[in-house]
Amino acid sequence: MASPVVADRPAVTPRPGRRRRPGFGRSDRLVGYLLITPALIYFVVFLLYPAMAALYYSFTDWNLRSPASWVGLQNYSDLLFEDVKFPHFWKSVQVTVQYTLIAVPLTLITALGQALLVNAIRRGSNLFRLLLFLPVVTAEAAVGAIWRWLYDPQYGLINAILGLFGIPKQNWLNTPELVIPALAFIAAWQCGISMIIYLAGLKGIPDSIREAATIDGAGPVQRFWKVVVPMLRPTTFYLVVTGVIAALQVFGLVYVIFSAGGGRSVTGGPEQSGLMYVLHLYLFAFRYDAMGAACAMSFLLFLLIMIVTALQFKFLKQEAA
């Protein structure tokens, strides 16, 4: 008996629909939202809201006691062009830029030197890392008090060491020409974070590259300039960007060093030679009752940091050679 012929059925195409992700249901999303809720609350309450409030008050005349009055762009215009009303604004910009140009390269050179020395140590390197990192975690008040003593013109340790080499004593914190270099030395002393990052970069350089350079006859100096420095270019770029941002916002250390009488007469050193931008901003906010102008100064600093950072991304090489 012949078997019946069964017509071929067309292949059934499954109806397109949403694919459910395995293991990621509504309860999982709820748990995720609950986990990030504290971070969101912190961001909104302590970061976003203060920033938006400062942006609003930067367009007002406000002294923290009376209601704010809207003045538009007057605060920005006065800061940039009214030397009589804000006589030290551009001075603070100049001081901060000079400090940045000295402190950032000095800090990177010191950090790289420390990283090279620690990387060459075979035993006890962890102890040296800890000792070199201690200045970073030390309270700024303690750091300022220590360095005020070190820079003391009569009893300071630095002048005592200079005297051993026949160099006359210097009045570091009361001589306008020496204030910024003195502050830059403190920044270089606190280079522990940069040192750790450089040390990680040195550990990431393959030994085969150094061995190949040695076989080709490169000496220690040539290996440093032709191998180490190019391979550390991404690390250096990161440290330059973050170092410039930190230098433009330096405040606590300068406040402690130049405060007198419990912090009641902060002027930024002789002839305002140490009047950093953020210290000037603080004085306008809490000493001169000009919170509106201080808020405007904060956003001018924000714009400056954004411009400087963008220029660094544009003109500095970021990739390793």
VEXVEXBA-535032 format. One line per field, with one value per residue (C-alpha): residue number from 1; residue in one letter; x, y negated, z negated. Coordinates in pm, 1 decimal. Layout:
<pakes>
resi	(NUM, ...) .
resn	(A, ...) .
px	(X, ...) .
py	(Y, ...) .
pz	(Z, ...) .
</pakes>
This chain:
<pakes>
resi	(1, 2, 3, 4, 5, 6, 7, 8, 9, 10, 11, 12, 13, 14, 15, 16, 17, 18, 19, 20, 21, 22, 23, 24, 25, 26, 27, 28, 29, 30, 31, 32, 33, 34, 35, 36, 37, 38, 39, 40, 41, 42, 43, 44, 45, 46, 47, 48, 49, 50, 51, 52, 53, 54, 55, 56, 57, 58, 59, 60, 61, 62, 63, 64, 65, 66, 67, 68, 69, 70, 71, 72, 73, 74, 75, 76, 77, 78, 79, 80, 81, 82, 83, 84, 85, 86, 87, 88, 89, 90, 91, 92, 93, 94, 95, 96, 97, 98, 99, 100, 101, 102, 103, 104, 105, 106, 107, 108, 109, 110, 111, 112, 113, 114, 115, 116, 117, 118, 119, 120, 121, 122, 123, 124, 125, 126, 127, 128, 129, 130, 131, 132, 133, 134, 135, 136, 137, 138, 139, 140, 141, 142, 143, 144, 145, 146, 147, 148, 149, 150, 151, 152, 153, 154, 155, 156, 157, 158, 159, 160, 161, 162, 163, 164, 165, 166, 167, 168, 169, 170, 171, 172, 173, 174, 175, 176, 177, 178, 179, 180, 181, 182, 183, 184, 185, 186, 187, 188, 189, 190, 191, 192, 193, 194, 195, 196, 197, 198, 199, 200, 201, 202, 203, 204, 205, 206, 207, 208, 209, 210, 211, 212, 213, 214, 215, 216, 217, 218, 219, 220, 221, 222, 223, 224, 225, 226, 227, 228, 229, 230, 231, 232, 233, 234, 235, 236, 237, 238, 239, 240, 241, 242, 243, 244, 245, 246, 247, 248, 249, 250, 251, 252, 253, 254, 255, 256, 257, 258, 259, 260, 261, 262, 263, 264, 265, 266, 267, 268, 269, 270, 271, 272, 273, 274, 275, 276, 277, 278, 279, 280, 281, 282, 283, 284, 285, 286, 287, 288, 289, 290, 291, 292, 293, 294, 295, 296, 297, 298, 299, 300, 301, 302, 303, 304, 305, 306, 307, 308, 309, 310, 311, 312, 313, 314, 315, 316, 317, 318, 319, 320, 321) .
resn	(M, A, S, P, V, V, A, D, R, P, A, V, T, P, R, P, G, R, R, R, R, P, G, F, G, R, S, D, R, L, V, G, Y, L, L, I, T, P, A, L, I, Y, F, V, V, F, L, L, Y, P, A, M, A, A, L, Y, Y, S, F, T, D, W, N, L, R, S, P, A, S, W, V, G, L, Q, N, Y, S, D, L, L, F, E, D, V, K, F, P, H, F, W, K, S, V, Q, V, T, V, Q, Y, T, L, I, A, V, P, L, T, L, I, T, A, L, G, Q, A, L, L, V, N, A, I, R, R, G, S, N, L, F, R, L, L, L, F, L, P, V, V, T, A, E, A, A, V, G, A, I, W, R, W, L, Y, D, P, Q, Y, G, L, I, N, A, I, L, G, L, F, G, I, P, K, Q, N, W, L, N, T, P, E, L, V, I, P, A, L, A, F, I, A, A, W, Q, C, G, I, S, M, I, I, Y, L, A, G, L, K, G, I, P, D, S, I, R, E, A, A, T, I, D, G, A, G, P, V, Q, R, F, W, K, V, V, V, P, M, L, R, P, T, T, F, Y, L, V, V, T, G, V, I, A, A, L, Q, V, F, G, L, V, Y, V, I, F, S, A, G, G, G, R, S, V, T, G, G, P, E, Q, S, G, L, M, Y, V, L, H, L, Y, L, F, A, F, R, Y, D, A, M, G, A, A, C, A, M, S, F, L, L, F, L, L, I, M, I, V, T, A, L, Q, F, K, F, L, K, Q, E, A, A) .
px	(0.0, 144.8, 215.4, 33.5, 230.7, 270.9, 320.7, 620.2, 515.2, 675.9, 916.5, 751.3, 933.2, 915.9, 742.3, 990.6, 958.2, 1152.7, 1413.8, 1417.2, 1753.3, 1812.2, 1845.3, 1755.4, 1397.6, 1202.6, 1327.4, 1689.3, 1634.0, 1474.2, 1776.7, 2006.7, 1815.6, 1824.8, 2200.6, 2271.1, 2019.9, 2272.0, 2516.9, 2239.9, 2125.8, 2482.9, 2532.0, 2208.7, 2228.2, 2599.3, 2712.5, 2437.6, 2220.3, 2514.7, 2650.1, 2315.2, 2263.4, 2610.5, 2535.4, 2219.1, 2388.1, 2671.5, 2416.9, 2310.8, 2439.5, 2429.0, 2605.3, 2458.8, 2247.1, 2010.1, 1804.1, 1989.4, 1920.7, 1953.9, 2235.2, 2284.5, 2638.2, 2759.7, 2966.3, 3150.2, 3203.1, 3331.5, 3571.2, 3723.4, 3732.2, 3682.9, 4028.6, 3901.2, 3629.7, 3836.4, 4198.6, 4358.2, 4157.2, 4409.0, 4689.8, 4539.9, 4514.2, 4878.8, 4996.3, 4798.1, 4928.5, 5288.6, 5245.2, 5099.1, 5384.1, 5642.2, 5468.0, 5339.1, 5673.0, 5861.4, 5611.0, 5628.5, 6009.8, 6024.0, 5760.5, 5936.3, 6269.5, 6116.4, 5941.0, 6266.6, 6446.1, 6169.0, 6145.0, 6517.2, 6490.0, 6456.8, 6389.7, 6190.2, 6022.2, 5685.1, 5833.2, 5968.7, 5633.6, 5464.9, 5716.0, 5695.2, 5315.2, 5278.3, 5290.0, 4977.9, 4763.8, 4895.3, 4645.9, 4698.7, 4699.2, 4988.3, 5171.4, 5134.8, 5259.0, 5559.1, 5663.0, 5618.3, 5877.9, 6103.5, 6093.4, 6148.0, 6419.8, 6591.7, 6532.7, 6417.2, 6585.3, 6613.0, 6817.1, 7030.2, 7112.1, 7183.1, 7419.9, 7633.0, 7710.8, 7776.1, 7443.5, 7290.6, 6958.5, 6647.7, 6317.6, 6117.7, 5761.4, 5818.5, 6007.6, 5769.6, 6011.0, 6051.7, 5691.0, 5579.9, 5896.0, 5853.7, 5494.3, 5601.8, 5858.1, 5579.5, 5374.2, 5673.7, 5713.4, 5351.4, 5398.1, 5314.1, 5011.6, 5205.9, 5491.4, 5259.4, 5108.5, 5452.6, 5562.8, 5266.9, 5364.3, 5722.0, 5596.6, 5396.6, 5699.4, 5787.1, 6131.1, 6182.6, 6194.5, 6462.2, 6658.6, 6642.8, 6769.1, 7054.0, 7151.1, 7155.5, 7413.3, 7193.4, 7327.8, 7120.5, 7066.3, 6968.6, 6731.4, 6569.3, 6513.4, 6444.4, 6247.9, 6117.7, 6006.1, 5818.0, 5651.7, 5538.5, 5379.1, 5016.9, 5095.3, 5263.3, 4971.5, 4725.5, 4939.3, 4984.3, 4608.8, 4518.5, 4815.1, 4716.3, 4357.5, 4475.2, 4725.1, 4461.6, 4246.6, 4509.9, 4372.2, 4412.1, 4789.9, 4817.7, 4547.8, 4730.4, 5072.8, 4966.2, 4709.8, 4789.3, 4600.2, 4384.8, 4323.5, 4181.0, 4420.5, 4486.8, 4631.8, 4826.1, 5174.2, 5379.6, 5240.2, 4980.2, 5258.2, 5085.9, 4727.0, 4599.0, 4276.0, 4070.9, 4205.0, 4093.3, 3754.9, 3726.0, 3805.9, 3532.0, 3280.2, 3337.6, 3540.6, 3421.0, 3051.2, 3045.0, 2908.8, 2766.5, 3107.5, 3264.9, 3019.1, 3105.8, 3474.7, 3408.3, 3250.0, 3526.6, 3768.0, 3553.5, 3573.5, 3949.2, 3997.2, 3781.9, 3978.6, 4318.3, 4215.6, 4084.3, 4411.4, 4608.3, 4401.5, 4456.4, 4828.5, 4983.5, 5066.2, 4868.3, 4985.7, 5304.2, 5572.4) .
py	(0.0, -331.7, -577.1, -908.5, -1201.0, -1463.2, -1813.6, -1996.7, -2245.8, -2586.9, -2665.5, -2854.7, -3177.4, -3261.5, -3587.5, -3853.2, -3961.9, -4097.7, -3865.6, -3841.6, -3861.0, -3558.0, -3629.0, -3999.1, -4046.3, -4321.5, -4227.0, -4247.6, -4595.0, -4699.6, -4573.2, -4762.0, -5086.9, -5040.3, -4987.0, -5305.3, -5515.9, -5631.2, -5742.3, -5924.2, -6099.3, -6204.8, -6332.2, -6533.3, -6674.2, -6744.3, -6798.5, -6881.9, -7103.7, -7311.1, -7356.9, -7473.1, -7699.6, -7849.9, -7911.0, -8100.2, -8303.6, -8396.5, -8623.1, -8787.7, -9024.9, -8819.1, -8848.1, -8538.7, -8755.7, -8949.9, -8816.0, -8782.5, -9046.7, -8968.8, -9157.5, -8944.0, -8936.3, -9223.3, -8998.7, -8847.8, -9187.5, -9341.9, -9055.6, -9077.3, -9452.1, -9642.2, -9673.8, -9912.7, -9682.0, -9362.8, -9482.0, -9141.3, -8920.6, -8915.0, -8895.5, -8572.1, -8437.8, -8525.1, -8365.5, -8048.0, -8013.5, -8068.0, -7811.2, -7560.2, -7607.5, -7540.8, -7287.9, -7043.7, -6977.7, -6969.2, -6721.5, -6493.6, -6495.1, -6414.8, -6142.1, -5979.4, -5987.0, -5824.2, -5563.5, -5472.7, -5433.3, -5223.2, -5009.9, -4934.6, -4812.4, -4437.8, -4412.5, -4645.5, -4829.0, -4819.0, -5004.4, -5278.9, -5307.1, -5357.8, -5618.1, -5814.0, -5800.9, -5928.4, -6300.3, -6247.6, -6114.5, -6363.9, -6633.7, -6964.3, -7150.2, -6936.5, -6971.9, -7349.9, -7371.0, -7149.5, -7346.9, -7680.0, -7556.7, -7418.5, -7756.0, -7958.1, -8215.7, -8171.7, -7816.5, -7635.1, -7311.7, -7418.4, -7728.2, -7518.1, -7279.8, -7569.1, -7715.0, -7399.3, -7489.6, -7855.3, -7974.1, -8263.3, -8220.0, -8293.4, -8434.4, -8194.1, -8286.6, -8662.1, -8723.5, -8763.8, -8605.1, -8291.3, -8224.3, -8035.7, -7817.4, -7739.1, -7625.6, -7425.2, -7236.7, -7134.0, -7007.4, -6803.5, -6661.6, -6541.2, -6351.9, -6010.1, -5947.8, -6038.7, -5818.4, -5516.9, -5573.4, -5608.5, -5293.3, -5105.7, -5238.4, -5117.5, -4771.5, -4765.1, -4812.2, -4470.4, -4341.7, -4227.3, -4588.6, -4681.4, -4367.7, -4442.7, -4796.7, -4658.9, -4409.5, -4693.9, -4869.8, -5131.9, -5254.6, -5342.7, -5703.2, -5599.9, -5333.1, -5592.7, -5850.3, -5608.5, -5337.5, -5443.9, -5798.6, -5709.4, -5407.6, -5623.6, -5885.2, -5784.0, -5788.9, -6127.1, -6267.6, -6155.4, -6299.6, -6630.5, -6671.1, -6580.6, -6774.3, -7094.2, -7061.0, -7009.5, -7297.6, -7539.3, -7451.3, -7454.3, -7607.9, -7429.1, -7431.0, -7796.3, -7892.2, -7719.4, -7855.5, -8217.8, -8227.6, -8413.9, -8465.9, -8158.9, -8230.4, -8579.5, -8770.7, -8562.0, -8781.6, -8534.3, -8632.8, -8946.2, -9160.2, -8885.8, -8673.6, -8357.6, -8465.4, -8160.4, -8183.1, -7958.8, -8137.3, -8466.9, -8309.4, -8197.0, -8547.0, -8701.0, -8440.2, -8440.1, -8751.4, -9023.4, -8921.0, -8887.7, -8539.0, -8627.9, -8736.6, -8425.4, -8203.1, -8385.9, -8327.9, -7956.9, -7927.5, -8130.9, -7879.8, -7597.4, -7746.1, -7793.4, -7430.8, -7311.0, -7521.0, -7415.3, -7048.7, -7067.1, -7225.1, -6948.3, -6680.5, -6857.0, -6928.3, -6670.3, -6324.5, -6056.8, -5729.4, -5543.5, -5561.6) .
pz	(0.0, 101.1, -177.9, -155.4, -31.8, -300.9, -174.1, -308.9, -569.9, -552.6, -828.8, -1106.2, -1182.7, -1549.2, -1622.1, -1717.6, -2072.4, -2365.8, -2501.4, -2872.2, -3031.2, -3245.1, -3613.7, -3589.3, -3696.9, -3862.2, -4208.3, -4089.7, -3951.1, -4278.4, -4470.6, -4233.5, -4283.4, -4659.9, -4650.8, -4455.1, -4649.4, -4917.2, -4647.1, -4459.9, -4777.5, -4854.0, -4499.3, -4496.3, -4849.1, -4882.6, -4521.8, -4274.3, -4495.2, -4634.0, -4281.4, -4146.2, -4447.3, -4400.7, -4033.6, -4128.7, -4402.4, -4166.0, -3993.7, -4320.0, -4584.7, -4904.5, -5239.6, -5416.3, -5647.8, -5426.6, -5133.6, -4805.5, -4539.7, -4169.2, -3993.8, -3683.1, -3547.2, -3762.6, -3992.4, -3696.2, -3536.3, -3859.8, -3925.1, -3579.3, -3527.1, -3857.4, -4013.5, -4278.4, -4409.0, -4377.2, -4388.6, -4450.7, -4216.2, -3932.1, -4187.2, -4320.0, -3963.3, -3898.6, -4223.0, -4157.7, -3801.8, -3916.9, -4191.7, -3943.8, -3695.7, -3969.6, -4193.5, -3930.7, -3750.8, -4082.8, -4225.6, -3920.1, -3916.1, -4287.3, -4255.0, -3960.0, -4142.1, -4449.3, -4235.4, -4059.8, -4392.4, -4548.5, -4234.0, -4256.2, -4615.5, -4647.1, -5020.4, -5238.8, -4952.2, -5130.0, -5427.7, -5203.4, -5026.3, -5361.9, -5478.0, -5153.0, -5157.8, -5515.5, -5419.0, -5207.0, -5493.0, -5749.1, -5844.6, -5665.7, -5996.3, -6118.2, -5787.1, -5795.5, -6155.1, -6079.8, -5773.1, -5946.8, -6194.5, -5920.1, -5741.1, -6058.4, -5983.7, -6322.0, -6440.8, -6127.7, -6023.8, -5658.2, -5741.2, -5976.1, -5691.1, -5454.8, -5716.6, -5700.4, -5337.8, -5410.7, -5267.9, -5465.6, -5641.5, -5438.1, -5559.0, -5346.4, -5433.8, -5467.4, -5143.7, -4846.2, -4599.4, -4813.4, -4914.2, -4601.9, -4582.2, -4953.1, -4896.2, -4590.1, -4800.6, -5037.8, -4743.6, -4623.0, -4973.4, -4956.4, -4629.5, -4771.4, -4549.2, -4235.1, -4351.2, -4391.7, -4046.8, -3887.0, -4067.3, -3919.6, -3576.3, -3623.4, -3719.9, -3396.8, -3168.6, -3024.0, -3118.3, -2759.4, -2639.1, -2891.4, -2813.1, -2441.5, -2505.4, -2717.9, -2448.1, -2195.2, -2411.9, -2581.3, -2913.3, -3222.2, -3110.5, -2758.1, -2890.8, -3113.6, -2836.3, -2549.8, -2731.0, -3073.6, -2994.9, -2670.8, -2832.8, -3125.6, -2899.2, -2977.8, -3350.6, -3323.4, -3127.4, -3395.0, -3674.4, -3491.0, -3443.7, -3801.2, -3941.1, -3762.3, -3882.7, -4242.1, -4225.9, -4100.5, -4404.3, -4680.4, -4998.5, -5331.2, -5353.2, -5252.9, -5501.3, -5789.1, -5701.5, -5661.4, -5940.3, -6259.0, -6579.8, -6530.2, -6163.0, -6212.3, -5988.9, -5681.6, -5407.3, -5194.4, -5305.0, -5241.2, -4958.7, -4895.0, -4746.9, -4870.4, -4808.4, -4625.3, -4429.2, -4658.7, -4966.9, -4810.6, -4738.9, -5102.1, -5230.1, -5015.2, -5124.2, -5499.9, -5584.6, -5348.4, -5343.0, -4964.1, -4910.9, -4570.8, -4443.9, -4598.1, -4410.8, -4090.2, -4162.6, -4207.2, -3862.6, -3702.2, -3853.6, -3717.0, -3367.2, -3401.1, -3504.1, -3213.9, -2963.1, -3098.8, -3104.1, -2747.1, -2630.6, -2798.3, -2626.8, -2295.1, -2306.2, -2541.7, -2412.5, -2593.8, -2436.4, -2515.2, -2251.8) .
</pakes>
